[in-house]
C-alpha cells in the first residue's frame, strides 16, 4: 500500500516538474532578449511593413503582443502597431 502511495506521489511530482519545464520553453518561444538580438546583429531581417531587408544590429526592435519584430525605422513600427490595433 505504501509503495502505491509513493509511486502516485512521485508521478504527481514528475507531472508538475514537466509542466513547469514546458511552460518555461513556451515563454521563451518567439521572444528574444536584447543580448540575443545584439549577438545576432550580422543577420539580415525583413521589415514587415515596407519589406526591405536591414541588418539586425541596426534595426528598430519592438516587442508587440509577445512577439519581437524588426523595423527599418520608428515610422514603420508605428504603422505596424496601428495596423494591428485596427
JOHURA-V739484 format. One record per residue. N is the residue number from 1. RES is the residue in three letters. SS is DSSP state (h for helix, s for strand, l for the rest). PHI is phi as a letter, one per 20 degrees, with the letter a starting at -180 (* if undefined). OMEGA is omega as a letter, one per 20 degrees, with the letter a starting at -180 (NA if undefined). Layout:
{{N	RES	SS	PHI	OMEGA} {N	RES	SS	PHI	OMEGA}}
This chain:
{{1	UNK	l	*	a} {2	UNK	h	f	r} {3	UNK	h	f	r} {4	UNK	h	f	r} {5	UNK	h	f	r} {6	UNK	h	f	r} {7	UNK	h	f	r} {8	UNK	h	f	r} {9	UNK	h	f	r} {10	UNK	h	f	r} {11	UNK	h	f	r} {12	UNK	h	f	r} {13	UNK	h	f	r} {14	UNK	h	f	r} {15	UNK	h	g	a} {16	UNK	h	f	r} {17	UNK	h	f	r} {18	UNK	h	f	r} {19	UNK	h	f	r} {20	UNK	h	f	r} {21	UNK	h	f	r} {22	UNK	h	f	r} {23	UNK	h	f	r} {24	UNK	h	f	r} {25	UNK	h	f	r} {26	UNK	h	f	r} {27	UNK	h	f	a} {28	UNK	h	e	a} {29	UNK	l	h	a} {30	UNK	l	d	a} {31	UNK	l	d	r} {32	UNK	l	d	r} {33	UNK	l	f	a} {34	UNK	h	g	a} {35	UNK	h	f	r} {36	UNK	h	f	r} {37	UNK	h	f	a} {38	UNK	h	f	r} {39	UNK	h	f	a} {40	UNK	l	d	a} {41	UNK	l	f	a} {42	UNK	l	e	r} {43	UNK	l	f	r} {44	UNK	s	e	r} {45	UNK	s	c	a} {46	UNK	s	d	r} {47	UNK	l	f	a} {48	UNK	l	f	a} {49	UNK	l	e	a} {50	UNK	l	e	r} {51	UNK	l	m	r} {52	UNK	l	e	r} {53	UNK	s	e	a} {54	UNK	s	c	r} {55	UNK	s	f	a} {56	UNK	h	g	a} {57	UNK	h	f	a} {58	UNK	h	d	a} {59	UNK	l	f	r} {60	UNK	s	e	a} {61	UNK	s	d	r} {62	UNK	s	c	r} {63	UNK	s	d	a} {64	UNK	s	c	r} {65	UNK	l	m	r} {66	UNK	l	n	a} {67	UNK	s	d	r} {68	UNK	s	e	r} {69	UNK	s	c	r} {70	UNK	s	c	a} {71	UNK	s	c	r} {72	UNK	l	f	a} {73	UNK	l	b	r} {74	UNK	h	f	r} {75	UNK	h	f	r} {76	UNK	h	f	r} {77	UNK	h	f	r} {78	UNK	h	f	r} {79	UNK	h	f	a} {80	UNK	h	f	r} {81	UNK	h	f	r} {82	UNK	h	f	r} {83	UNK	h	f	r} {84	UNK	h	f	a} {85	UNK	h	f	a} {86	UNK	l	e	NA}}
